[in-house]
């Protein structure tokens, strides 16, 4: 989408987790390409600070991230006081920047900027990438002109609102993946042999990580593993892997495009951002939802991919190492099944999601 109209100032609230931050960055990149002036509001968490350094051509401002406690908790009063302070801070930023619109990319970090924007008479939006939207987004939607969703299954959870299925944006470095051979060498792996990529995720990854280490010896002969274990679990997973040939362990990876370029199969949780990238890379997957995710929303996400034939869905409680290895073999040793899963994943991709969001914002102004 190329804009021919007036340059607009759009504030994007996208901090707290990578699942909110990276889609927000993708929207900012698209808006800037259209001649607009995006400003990203992120949390003070280290994940936001570290990730934003990679995008020095975009402007970021940190604001306090406020997680909502249980409704009847004694912590509710301090939360409401902090929330009101965050709203006042956001209102000042919006006025100073003479913003035209505000979009929240999810979570309670989005609520103060969107609410402040609404009270200032700006156009307001929220994006939800999950099949089952979170409580924060359902609340934030009350003050939005339009709601954007990544999956059509989310529409029913925003009754009475104007909802548009846009897909979930991916960063521009994901648009064209590197060549497999070069990417494999980057991680010390053989591009001619199968590679299973494991993404432990930022929360609750210990059991998933352990399962893969248990299963590895039962994978098809010659299979390699690239295991992004998470910084907090890296040492334990490295010890469990015990220096086995073809098993590479990373705590963190800032080059996910290369990870997807080498993968024949992914084993991971089913957060919406990860699933968006799996679809974009047309990558078959075995999805093991985080069992303690709010409202079990990761299972709802995984069901969308499993029902489409793009993934196998299995609950953590039903797995051990040998069972996981059997699922891996069933895919890697059946080329037709693997290809069908690849095509099903590709069909779930919305490659122009960022452009759809930018166009909807631009069209409202």
Secondary structure, 3 states (H helix, E strand, C coil): CCCCCCCCEEEEECCCCHHHHHHHHHHHHHHHHCCCEEEEEECCCHHHHHHHCCCCCCCEEECCCCCCCCCCCCCHHHHHHHHHHHHHHHHHHHHHHCCCEEEECCCHHHHHHHHHHHHCCCEEEEEECCCCCCHHHHHHHHHCCEEEECCHHHHHHCCCCCEEECCCCCCHHHCCCCCHHHHHHHCCCCCCCCEEEEECCCCCCHHHHHHHHHHHHHCCCCCEEEEECCHHHHHHHHHHHCCCCCEEEECCCCCHHHHHHHCCEEEECCCHHHHHHHHHCCCCEEECCCCCCHHHHHHHHHHHHHHHCCEEECCHHHCCHHHHHHHHHHHHCCHHHHHHHHHHHHHHCCCCHHHHHHHHHHHHC
